Amino acid sequence: MQSYIKANCYERKSILNIGTFTKKYHLCIMNWLEQVTILDLLVKGFVIGVVVSAPLGPVGVLCIQRTLNKGRWFGFVTGLGAALSDIGYSLITGYGMSFMDELIIKHQTLLQIVGSIMLLAFGIYTFRSNPVKALRPVSGKRGSYLHNFITAFFVTLSNPLIIFLFVGLFARFSFVMPGSPVGFQLVGYLAIVLGALTWWFSITYFVNKVRNHFNVRGIWILNRVIGIIVIVASIIGLGLALLGNSIY
């Protein structure tokens, strides 16, 4: 009889503990939803889309080459292919991080610090890299828009390391929050696409306008400027995270 009473008490205590955790968990979700607006999510997603697309890796250089040699819209379609691949990797990243509910809730500040450090490392790598090495002879044939789109898609898809950049960005911006409504998540990912498309539209427009003055050195300078911007932003983000504040 005594053992039964003890077991019953233990069971009730366990249920209370689970109930307490569940209540705290839902309170965290509600607090997050109160703080985050659609505009916040749009801004975060937009910035993530731009940062992922901006560094002039193989696809960025390919986009510029095609803009100069084939025309602006061939370059833009190249960017569209890269954007489609990037959104696929962002969905994989977000889906994977959604399983770390308790970790994200309890260690949000720590994740922001880690994310800022990862972005700092990425910015330094971008600044020191030489995108000119990625230049390749351009085919004399223009090819169709579909062909240019598909080749850019697979070039980007062949670099799964982009997931680590998404992890750093998602952590820095607290982009993934367990239990957030599907509508919120959809808005966030659409904002990433919008940010990426805005970058590719802008870079092809700029290169097309200065095509007579844009050369190999221009690619190198542009990449360095992008690296400096990412470095400065990550240092500011790291400082704010250490102070317990955030502008994001």
Secondary structure, 3 states (H helix, E strand, C coil): CHHHHHHHHHHHHHHHHHHHHHHHHHHHHHHHHHHCCHHHHHHHHHHHHHHHHCCCCHHHHHHHHHHHHCCHHHHHHHHHHHHHHHHHHHHHHHHHHCCCHHHHHHCHHHHHHHHHHHHHHHHHHHHHCCHHHHCCCCCCCCCCHHHHHHHHHHHHHCCCCHHHHHHHHHHHCCCCCCCCCHHHHHHHHHHHHHHHHHHHHHHHHHHHHCCCCCCHHHHHHHHHHHHHHHHHHHHHHHHHHHCCCCCC
